[in-house]
Amino acid sequence: MATPPIFSFFKKVDKAGLPVATSPSFQAANKEVSSVMATNSGGKSASGGKGRKRKYGAYSPETRAKIARYAIENGNTAAAKHYTTVLKTDISESTVRGMKASYEKMKKMQGKAELISSLPKFVEKVIVPYVDRTIDENDLPLRQRALCVFDIYTALRGEELKQLLFDKNIQIVYVPASCTDKLQPLDLGINAPFKASMRAQFEDYYAEEVKKQLQNEVALKDVKVDLRLSVIKPLHAKWIVKSVDDLIKNPDQVKSSWTMAGLS
């Protein structure tokens, strides 16, 4: 028996890429699929109609930044609903998620650039005065060399920073990657109690908010604690101050972290 040509196995499709309808039920199915495709694509439907969605690039940088900031404050779902109403166009949660991710990446890059540019000032205004004061208080030689222990973060390995510290008679030691938990003084004796204090204060805040609502006869399933950044930020600042104050009151713990790192 002769082998049929390969094209005999192909099915005809319409402009939307759907199989050509051969029965009323098939036509109804095609219509339903076309409708779903139009909704999901946010663009033209298979029949050429236009949806209400906008292409990502149609939003100005300012608008994308506003949407991202709103999402950071209130969540992706709330941002999608809010700006769907404000802009009178459908904005999906996935679109908001993408804008938020891009915005956070941009802010991270800006933060790194700002950190690099601020390091020389930090050396001049913080590190050098501290070294000078320590030399005076301990009656050390004026040219006593100081030691800075850094991790290998890119901003801390710049040639300008290294030269500035060298000129100030300050030597740098870099902790190898993945070794900060064993060789970085802050990680050994300071960061853990600091984080524990921060965590405890957050837990106290959360528990107190739940308690207030339960005392006001709010059903347990309806209890909601406001965790928006606009609410948490000022509280976070207070928690940081208290956590630092607790460390200041315990200087022996701070000193022990250097001993554990073998630097005393």
Solvent accessible surface area in square Angstrom, and as a share of the most:
residue,aa,sasa,rsa
1,M,236,1.05
2,A,92,0.72
3,T,123,0.71
4,P,64,0.40
5,P,70,0.44
6,I,128,0.65
7,F,136,0.57
8,S,65,0.42
9,F,144,0.60
10,F,141,0.59
11,K,167,0.71
12,K,165,0.70
13,V,86,0.49
14,D,64,0.33
15,K,212,0.90
16,A,28,0.22
17,G,49,0.47
18,L,20,0.10
19,P,48,0.30
20,V,71,0.41
21,A,29,0.23
22,T,117,0.68
23,S,42,0.27
24,P,112,0.71
25,S,85,0.55
26,F,72,0.30
27,Q,105,0.47
28,A,63,0.49
29,A,50,0.39
30,N,20,0.10
31,K,158,0.67
32,E,110,0.49
33,V,63,0.36
34,S,22,0.14
35,S,62,0.40
36,V,72,0.41
37,M,82,0.37
38,A,19,0.15
39,T,93,0.54
40,N,111,0.57
41,S,77,0.49
42,G,10,0.10
43,G,32,0.31
44,K,138,0.59
45,S,27,0.18
46,A,41,0.32
47,S,106,0.68
48,G,47,0.45
49,G,37,0.36
50,K,170,0.72
51,G,44,0.42
52,R,139,0.51
53,K,72,0.31
54,R,107,0.39
55,K,170,0.72
56,Y,95,0.36
57,G,66,0.63
58,A,56,0.44
59,Y,6,0.02
60,S,48,0.31
61,P,89,0.56
62,E,114,0.51
63,T,28,0.16
64,R,63,0.23
65,A,20,0.15
66,K,109,0.46
67,I,0,0.00
68,A,0,0.00
69,R,112,0.41
70,Y,65,0.25
71,A,1,0.01
72,I,50,0.26
73,E,54,0.24
74,N,52,0.27
75,G,31,0.30
76,N,29,0.15
77,T,67,0.39
78,A,39,0.30
79,A,0,0.00
80,A,10,0.08
81,K,140,0.59
82,H,71,0.32
83,Y,24,0.09
84,T,36,0.21
85,T,101,0.59
86,V,78,0.45
87,L,46,0.23
88,K,160,0.68
89,T,8,0.05
90,D,49,0.25
91,I,10,0.05
92,S,38,0.24
93,E,71,0.32
94,S,69,0.44
95,T,36,0.21
96,V,0,0.00
97,R,120,0.44
98,G,32,0.31
99,M,3,0.01
100,K,51,0.22
101,A,60,0.46
102,S,63,0.41
103,Y,30,0.11
104,E,80,0.36
105,K,139,0.59
106,M,85,0.38
107,K,96,0.41
108,K,159,0.67
109,M,128,0.57
110,Q,77,0.34
111,G,34,0.32
112,K,75,0.32
113,A,61,0.47
114,E,113,0.51
115,L,68,0.34
116,I,84,0.43
117,S,84,0.54
118,S,51,0.33
119,L,16,0.08
120,P,36,0.23
121,K,136,0.58
122,F,100,0.41
123,V,1,0.01
124,E,73,0.33
125,K,145,0.61
126,V,73,0.42
127,I,25,0.13
128,V,25,0.14
129,P,54,0.34
130,Y,126,0.48
131,V,23,0.13
132,D,74,0.38
133,R,122,0.45
134,T,43,0.25
135,I,15,0.08
136,D,104,0.54
137,E,128,0.57
138,N,87,0.45
139,D,132,0.68
140,L,72,0.36
141,P,88,0.55
142,L,156,0.78
143,R,173,0.63
144,Q,73,0.32
145,R,137,0.50
146,A,21,0.17
147,L,78,0.39
148,C,17,0.10
149,V,26,0.15
150,F,30,0.12
151,D,48,0.25
152,I,68,0.35
153,Y,91,0.35
154,T,74,0.43
155,A,5,0.04
156,L,30,0.15
157,R,112,0.41
158,G,32,0.31
159,E,126,0.57
160,E,126,0.56
161,L,8,0.04
162,K,66,0.28
163,Q,99,0.44
164,L,33,0.17
165,L,0,0.00
166,F,144,0.60
167,D,86,0.45
168,K,76,0.32
169,N,24,0.12
170,I,7,0.03
171,Q,82,0.36
172,I,32,0.16
173,V,63,0.36
174,Y,65,0.25
175,V,6,0.03
176,P,72,0.45
177,A,63,0.49
178,S,109,0.70
179,C,40,0.24
180,T,41,0.24
181,D,84,0.44
182,K,133,0.56
183,L,80,0.40
184,Q,24,0.11
185,P,4,0.02
186,L,91,0.45
187,D,50,0.26
188,L,44,0.22
189,G,5,0.05
190,I,20,0.10
191,N,45,0.23
192,A,64,0.50
193,P,42,0.26
194,F,52,0.22
195,K,117,0.49
196,A,48,0.37
197,S,24,0.15
198,M,27,0.12
199,R,135,0.49
200,A,48,0.37
201,Q,24,0.11
202,F,71,0.29
203,E,95,0.43
204,D,98,0.51
205,Y,34,0.13
206,Y,87,0.33
207,A,62,0.48
208,E,79,0.35
209,E,45,0.20
210,V,31,0.18
211,K,103,0.44
212,K,99,0.42
213,Q,38,0.17
214,L,79,0.39
215,Q,121,0.54
216,N,113,0.58
217,E,160,0.72
218,V,50,0.29
219,A,50,0.39
220,L,130,0.65
221,K,175,0.74
222,D,74,0.38
223,V,28,0.16
224,K,167,0.71
225,V,21,0.12
226,D,58,0.30
227,L,93,0.46
228,R,110,0.40
229,L,64,0.32
230,S,63,0.41
231,V,44,0.25
232,I,27,0.14
233,K,124,0.53
234,P,74,0.47
235,L,44,0.22
236,H,78,0.35
237,A,54,0.42
238,K,136,0.58
239,W,26,0.09
240,I,64,0.32
241,V,93,0.53
242,K,105,0.44
243,S,1,0.01
244,V,63,0.36
245,D,59,0.31
246,D,56,0.29
247,L,24,0.12
248,I,121,0.61
249,K,160,0.68
250,N,62,0.32
251,P,72,0.45
252,D,101,0.52
253,Q,54,0.24
254,V,47,0.27
255,K,135,0.57
256,S,44,0.29
257,S,0,0.00
258,W,102,0.36
259,T,82,0.48
260,M,106,0.48
261,A,15,0.12
262,G,62,0.59
263,L,70,0.35
264,S,114,0.73
